[in-house]
């Protein structure tokens, strides 16, 4: 797919944001492992979440879609072994690899070519330490898992918070207590989100900061009813577009009280000089002039593509640092944003763990989206503030986390077109 984005003078109006991908996948996982019927209201059922939904069905959950909800009849932890294809979803791969360690049978977990490059060895090693038999050829998918985790002690790197989330969701159903020691934990808000789900379930665990987690064994998940909140990660892109063309937009459906770490985006915009107005489930963003900032994105890696673009439209220099895990997402987002923004005329320098961006006059160019939804959306927003037209190749996965992004942005005045490559 190719996406073309033309310069616009301004944006205006409201945009309804999609449900949270991260909350949806955690909800689907717990519903799979719970006893009885769970009702998930307003889930995101697209892209990565569709992969997660297909995975829980293959593992034995019975699912019915009803209006804007899904009803999941769980397995009580008695999941079906088999082949699980996760598409392009790294979150689904990592969480379901842990879940696969709850059954004696054999699982094979695989995904597309991008997934086969995502590191999995730390999680494989932990599952083996806990009693399962997990293996892969090169530390990436496909992953084979046999045998149950028994509990015990394990160490896990926090290079990706998804490793720890996988263990936290699966070990309550292990036969014994599990002690998880964590080193260099990145993306702490995502772990806090996982813990909030465990708390709602009454799962018994103790922790020493974010360095050690002690999870009691032989626990059970219970059926639940929960509405999925809007996605703060998605909010970065209409905000990015507003920064590119100096506009006011209203974001609908967001809750400032939610556990999602990416709500920090509004703090960053305020630090840069933008005006934010918070109302009940509604955020108004008014951007006229921005100034560069120095920002630690370790806890918020998904913001990197959007903030890199915003930095191009802010006076002075914007420095994004301490986010090395951005290199192991759907693509190397640090390298991708540096190379593609340079094609558009940006003055940007790649750091080991981030980017340095100077205010730049962007011009339309042919760029690569790497089939990474966040890179594609960020470049589309850059195109709105660049002279001429920006054409993004490899834009296939643009709607993974933000269905109808093109249509919703166009309704506010953007000029974006998505078409098949000739």
C-alpha positions as CSV (number, residue, x, y, z in Angstrom):
1,X,0.0,0.0,0.0
2,X,1.0,3.6,-0.7
3,X,-0.2,6.6,1.3
4,X,-0.1,10.1,0.0
5,X,-0.3,13.1,2.3
6,X,-0.6,16.7,1.0
7,X,0.1,20.0,2.8
8,X,-2.9,21.6,4.4
9,X,-3.3,25.1,6.0
10,X,-5.1,24.0,9.1
11,X,-7.2,21.3,10.8
12,X,-10.3,21.7,12.9
13,X,-13.0,19.7,14.6
14,X,-13.3,16.7,16.8
15,X,-11.9,13.2,16.4
16,X,-13.1,10.0,18.2
17,X,-10.1,8.0,19.2
18,X,-10.1,4.1,19.0
19,X,-10.2,1.8,22.0
20,X,-6.9,0.9,23.7
21,X,-5.0,-1.9,22.0
22,X,-3.0,-2.6,25.2
23,X,-6.1,-2.8,27.4
24,X,-7.9,-5.0,24.8
25,X,-5.2,-7.6,24.5
26,X,-4.9,-7.9,28.3
27,X,-8.6,-8.2,28.6
28,X,-8.8,-10.9,26.0
29,X,-6.0,-12.9,27.7
30,X,-7.7,-12.8,31.1
31,X,-11.1,-13.7,29.6
32,X,-9.5,-16.7,27.9
33,X,-8.0,-17.9,31.2
34,X,-11.1,-17.1,33.4
35,X,-13.9,-19.4,34.3
36,X,-17.4,-18.4,32.9
37,X,-18.4,-15.6,30.5
38,X,-16.7,-12.3,30.4
39,X,-18.1,-9.2,28.6
40,X,-15.6,-6.8,27.1
41,X,-17.3,-3.5,26.0
42,X,-15.9,-1.3,23.3
43,X,-12.8,-3.5,22.5
44,X,-10.5,-2.7,19.6
45,X,-11.0,-5.6,17.2
46,X,-8.6,-4.8,14.5
47,X,-4.9,-5.5,13.6
48,X,-3.0,-6.7,16.7
49,X,-6.2,-7.2,18.7
50,X,-7.7,-9.3,15.9
51,X,-4.6,-11.5,16.1
52,X,-5.1,-11.8,19.9
53,X,-8.8,-12.6,19.4
54,X,-8.0,-15.3,16.9
55,X,-5.4,-16.7,19.3
56,X,-7.8,-17.0,22.3
57,X,-10.3,-18.8,20.0
58,X,-7.7,-21.3,18.9
59,X,-6.8,-21.8,22.5
60,X,-10.4,-22.8,23.3
61,X,-12.3,-19.6,24.2
62,X,-15.8,-19.3,22.7
63,X,-16.5,-15.8,21.5
64,X,-19.6,-14.0,20.4
65,X,-19.7,-10.4,19.1
66,X,-22.7,-8.5,20.3
67,X,-23.2,-4.8,19.3
68,X,-20.0,-3.0,20.5
69,X,-19.1,-5.8,22.9
70,X,-17.7,-9.3,22.8
71,X,-18.7,-12.1,25.1
72,X,-15.9,-14.6,25.9
73,X,-16.5,-18.0,27.5
74,X,-13.2,-18.7,29.1
75,X,-11.4,-22.0,29.6
76,X,-10.6,-21.8,33.3
77,X,-6.9,-22.2,32.2
78,X,-7.6,-25.5,30.4
79,X,-6.4,-24.2,27.0
80,X,-6.1,-26.1,23.7
81,X,-2.6,-26.7,22.3
82,X,-1.9,-26.1,18.6
83,X,-0.5,-23.6,16.1
84,X,-1.0,-19.9,16.9
85,X,-0.4,-17.3,14.2
86,X,-0.1,-13.8,15.6
87,X,0.3,-11.8,12.4
88,X,2.2,-8.6,13.1
89,X,1.4,-8.5,16.8
90,X,4.5,-8.6,19.1
91,X,2.3,-8.1,22.2
92,X,0.2,-11.1,21.2
93,X,3.3,-13.3,20.5
94,X,4.9,-12.5,23.9
95,X,1.8,-12.8,26.0
96,X,0.5,-16.0,24.3
97,X,4.0,-17.6,24.6
98,X,3.6,-17.3,28.3
99,X,0.1,-18.6,28.2
100,X,1.2,-21.6,26.2
101,X,3.2,-22.6,29.2
102,X,0.0,-23.4,31.1
103,X,-0.8,-26.6,29.2
104,X,1.1,-29.9,28.7
105,X,0.5,-30.1,24.9
106,X,2.6,-28.6,22.2
107,X,2.2,-25.0,20.9
108,X,3.9,-23.4,17.9
109,X,3.6,-19.6,17.9
110,X,4.6,-17.8,14.7
111,X,3.9,-14.6,12.8
112,X,4.8,-12.5,9.7
113,X,8.4,-11.6,8.6
114,X,8.6,-8.7,11.0
115,X,7.5,-10.9,14.0
116,X,10.3,-13.4,13.1
117,X,12.8,-10.6,13.8
118,X,11.5,-9.7,17.3
119,X,13.7,-10.9,20.1
120,X,12.1,-13.7,22.2
121,X,15.1,-15.5,23.9
122,X,14.7,-13.8,27.3
123,X,11.1,-15.0,27.6
124,X,12.0,-18.5,26.3
125,X,14.8,-18.7,28.9
126,X,12.4,-17.7,31.7
127,X,9.7,-20.2,30.8
128,X,12.4,-23.0,30.8
129,X,13.6,-21.9,34.2
130,X,10.0,-22.2,35.4
131,X,9.6,-25.7,34.2
132,X,8.2,-25.4,30.6
133,X,10.1,-26.6,27.5
134,X,10.3,-23.6,25.1
135,X,12.6,-23.4,22.2
136,X,13.3,-21.6,18.9
137,X,16.1,-21.6,16.3
138,X,17.5,-18.1,16.6
139,X,15.7,-16.7,19.7
140,X,12.8,-15.5,17.5
141,X,9.5,-16.9,16.2
142,X,8.5,-19.6,15.4
143,X,8.5,-20.6,19.1
144,X,7.7,-24.2,20.3
145,X,6.4,-24.5,23.8
146,X,5.7,-27.8,25.6
147,X,4.9,-28.7,29.2
148,X,3.6,-26.6,32.1
149,X,5.3,-23.9,34.1
150,X,5.5,-25.1,37.7
151,X,6.7,-21.9,39.3
152,X,9.9,-21.2,41.1
153,X,12.5,-18.5,40.4
154,X,13.4,-16.7,37.2
155,X,15.2,-13.6,36.0
156,X,14.0,-11.6,33.1
157,X,15.3,-8.5,31.3
158,X,13.0,-5.5,31.1
159,X,14.3,-4.5,27.6
160,X,10.8,-5.1,26.6
161,X,8.1,-4.8,29.2
162,X,6.1,-7.4,27.3
163,X,8.3,-10.2,28.7
164,X,7.4,-9.3,32.3
165,X,3.7,-8.8,31.4
166,X,3.6,-12.2,29.8
167,X,5.0,-13.8,33.1
168,X,2.7,-11.7,35.3
169,X,-0.4,-12.9,33.4
170,X,0.6,-16.6,33.3
171,X,2.3,-17.3,36.6
172,X,-0.8,-17.0,38.8
173,X,-2.0,-20.2,37.2
174,X,1.3,-22.0,37.9
175,X,1.4,-24.8,40.5
176,X,3.7,-23.0,42.9
177,X,4.8,-19.5,43.9
178,X,6.9,-17.7,41.2
179,X,9.6,-15.1,42.0
180,X,10.5,-12.9,39.1
181,X,13.6,-10.8,39.3
182,X,13.7,-8.0,36.7
183,X,16.7,-6.0,35.4
184,X,16.6,-2.7,33.5
185,X,12.9,-2.4,33.2
186,X,11.7,-0.2,30.3
187,X,8.1,1.0,29.7
188,X,7.0,0.9,33.3
189,X,3.5,2.2,32.6
190,X,2.7,-0.9,30.6
191,X,3.6,-3.1,33.6
192,X,1.5,-0.8,35.8
193,X,-1.4,-1.4,33.4
194,X,-0.9,-5.2,33.7
195,X,-0.9,-4.9,37.5
196,X,-4.1,-2.9,37.4
197,X,-5.8,-5.8,35.6
198,X,-4.4,-8.3,38.2
199,X,-5.6,-6.1,41.0
200,X,-9.1,-6.0,39.6
201,X,-9.0,-9.8,39.5
202,X,-7.9,-10.1,43.1
203,X,-4.6,-11.9,42.0
204,X,-2.2,-12.2,45.0
205,X,1.3,-10.9,44.4
206,X,3.9,-8.8,46.1
207,X,6.6,-6.6,44.6
208,X,9.7,-4.9,45.6
209,X,9.5,-1.7,43.5
210,X,9.8,-2.9,39.9
211,X,12.7,-5.2,40.5
212,X,11.1,-8.3,42.0
213,X,7.6,-9.8,41.8
214,X,6.4,-12.6,44.0
215,X,3.3,-14.2,42.5
216,X,1.3,-16.9,44.4
217,X,0.5,-20.0,42.5
218,X,-2.7,-22.0,42.1
219,X,-4.9,-18.9,41.6
220,X,-7.8,-18.5,39.3
221,X,-9.1,-15.7,37.0
222,X,-12.7,-14.8,37.3
223,X,-15.2,-13.7,34.7
224,X,-15.6,-9.9,34.4
225,X,-17.4,-7.1,32.7
226,X,-15.3,-4.1,31.6
227,X,-15.3,-1.3,29.1
228,X,-12.1,-0.6,27.2
229,X,-11.0,3.1,27.4
230,X,-9.9,5.1,24.4
231,X,-6.2,4.8,23.3
232,X,-3.8,7.5,24.6
233,X,-1.1,6.1,22.2
234,X,-3.4,7.0,19.3
235,X,-3.9,10.5,20.5
236,X,-0.3,11.4,19.6
237,X,-1.1,11.5,15.9
238,X,-3.9,14.1,15.7
239,X,-1.8,16.1,18.2
240,X,1.2,15.7,15.9
241,X,-0.9,16.9,12.9
242,X,-2.1,19.9,14.9
243,X,1.6,20.8,15.7
244,X,2.5,20.5,12.0
245,X,-0.2,23.0,10.8
246,X,-0.7,25.0,14.0
247,X,-4.3,24.1,14.7
248,X,-6.8,23.3,17.4
249,X,-8.3,19.8,17.6
250,X,-10.6,18.1,20.1
251,X,-9.9,14.5,21.1
252,X,-12.9,12.5,22.2
253,X,-13.2,9.5,24.5
254,X,-10.0,9.9,26.6
255,X,-9.9,9.5,30.4
256,X,-7.1,11.3,32.2
257,X,-7.6,8.8,35.1
258,X,-6.7,5.8,33.0
259,X,-3.4,3.8,33.7
260,X,-2.1,4.3,30.2
261,X,1.3,6.0,30.4
262,X,1.0,7.7,27.0
263,X,-1.4,10.3,28.5
264,X,2.0,12.0,29.3
265,X,1.8,13.4,25.7
266,X,-0.3,16.3,26.9
267,X,2.3,17.2,29.5
268,X,5.0,17.2,26.8
269,X,2.9,19.4,24.6
270,X,2.3,21.9,27.4
271,X,6.1,21.9,28.2
272,X,6.6,22.8,24.5
273,X,4.2,25.7,24.7
274,X,0.9,24.2,23.5
275,X,-2.4,24.8,25.3
276,X,-4.3,21.8,26.7
277,X,-7.8,21.9,28.1
278,X,-9.1,18.7,29.9
279,X,-12.8,18.1,30.2
280,X,-14.8,14.9,30.9
281,X,-13.6,12.3,28.3
282,X,-12.5,15.2,26.1
283,X,-9.1,16.9,25.5
284,X,-8.8,20.1,23.5
285,X,-5.4,20.8,22.0
286,X,-4.5,24.2,20.7
287,X,-1.1,24.7,19.1
288,X,0.3,27.9,17.7
289,X,4.0,28.0,18.6
290,X,6.1,25.3,20.1
291,X,9.6,25.2,21.5
292,X,12.0,22.2,21.6
293,X,12.4,20.1,24.8
294,X,14.7,17.4,26.1
295,X,12.6,14.4,26.9
296,X,13.2,11.0,28.4
297,X,10.9,8.6,26.5
298,X,11.9,5.4,28.3
299,X,8.4,4.9,29.7
300,X,6.6,6.0,26.5
301,X,8.4,4.5,23.5
302,X,5.4,4.5,21.2
303,X,5.5,8.3,21.3
304,X,8.9,8.5,19.5
305,X,7.6,8.7,15.9
306,X,5.1,11.4,16.6
307,X,7.4,13.4,18.8
308,X,10.2,13.2,16.2
309,X,7.8,14.9,13.8
310,X,6.6,17.5,16.3
311,X,10.2,18.4,17.0
312,X,10.6,19.5,13.3
313,X,7.9,22.1,13.9
314,X,9.3,23.4,17.3
315,X,11.8,26.2,17.6
316,X,15.3,25.2,18.7
317,X,16.3,21.6,19.4
318,X,14.2,18.7,20.6
319,X,16.1,15.8,22.1
320,X,14.5,12.4,22.5
321,X,16.6,10.1,24.8
322,X,16.7,6.9,26.8
323,X,14.4,4.9,24.6
324,X,16.6,2.1,23.1
325,X,13.7,-0.3,23.0
326,X,12.3,1.7,20.1
327,X,14.8,-0.2,18.0
328,X,13.0,-3.5,18.6
329,X,9.4,-2.5,17.7
330,X,7.8,-3.3,14.3
331,X,10.9,-1.7,12.9
332,X,13.9,0.2,14.2
333,X,11.9,3.3,14.8
334,X,14.9,5.4,15.7
335,X,16.7,4.6,12.5
336,X,13.4,4.8,10.5
337,X,12.4,8.3,11.7
338,X,15.9,9.7,11.2
339,X,16.3,8.4,7.7
340,X,12.8,9.3,6.5
341,X,12.6,12.8,8.0
342,X,16.0,13.6,6.5
343,X,14.5,12.8,3.1
344,X,11.9,15.5,3.9
345,X,14.6,18.0,4.7
346,X,14.7,17.6,8.5
347,X,17.9,18.3,10.4
348,X,17.9,15.2,12.6
349,X,20.7,13.1,14.2
350,X,20.4,9.5,15.3
351,X,21.5,8.8,18.8
352,X,22.2,5.3,20.3
353,X,19.0,5.6,22.3
354,X,17.0,8.4,20.6
355,X,17.1,11.4,18.3
356,X,18.1,15.0,18.1
357,X,15.8,17.1,16.0
358,X,16.1,20.8,14.9
359,X,13.3,23.0,13.7
360,X,13.1,22.3,10.0
361,X,11.3,23.4,6.9
362,X,9.9,20.1,5.5
363,X,9.2,19.4,1.9
364,X,7.2,16.5,0.4
365,X,9.2,13.5,-0.5
366,X,9.0,9.8,-1.3
367,X,9.5,8.0,2.1
368,X,9.3,4.5,3.6
369,X,6.7,3.6,6.2
370,X,8.3,0.2,6.9
371,X,4.8,-1.3,7.3
372,X,4.9,0.1,10.9
373,X,1.6,1.8,11.8
374,X,3.2,4.4,14.1
375,X,5.9,5.4,11.6
376,X,3.3,5.6,8.8
377,X,0.9,7.8,10.8
378,X,3.7,10.1,11.9
379,X,5.0,10.6,8.4
380,X,1.5,11.3,7.2
381,X,1.3,14.0,9.8
382,X,4.7,15.4,8.7
383,X,3.3,15.5,5.2
384,X,0.5,17.8,6.3
385,X,3.0,20.5,7.3
386,X,5.5,19.9,4.4
387,X,5.4,21.7,1.1
388,X,4.0,19.6,-1.7
389,X,3.1,16.0,-1.4
390,X,4.6,13.2,0.7
391,X,4.3,9.7,-0.7
392,X,4.8,6.8,1.8
393,X,5.5,3.4,0.5
394,X,5.1,0.2,2.6
395,X,2.0,1.7,4.3
396,X,0.2,-1.6,4.6
397,X,-0.3,-1.7,8.4
398,X,-1.5,1.9,8.9
399,X,-4.7,0.9,10.6
400,X,-3.3,-1.7,13.1
401,X,-3.9,0.5,16.1
402,X,-6.0,3.3,14.6
403,X,-8.8,2.0,12.3
404,X,-10.2,4.7,10.0
405,X,-7.2,7.0,10.7
406,X,-7.3,8.3,7.1
407,X,-11.0,9.0,7.1
408,X,-11.1,10.6,10.5
409,X,-8.1,12.9,9.8
410,X,-9.6,13.9,6.4
411,X,-12.8,14.8,8.2
412,X,-10.8,17.4,10.1
413,X,-9.3,18.8,6.9
414,X,-6.3,16.5,6.1
415,X,-5.6,15.4,2.5
416,X,-4.6,11.8,2.8
417,X,-5.2,9.1,0.2
418,X,-4.4,5.4,0.6
419,X,-4.0,3.3,-2.6
420,X,-2.6,0.0,-3.7
421,X,0.9,0.0,-5.2
422,X,1.0,-0.3,-8.9
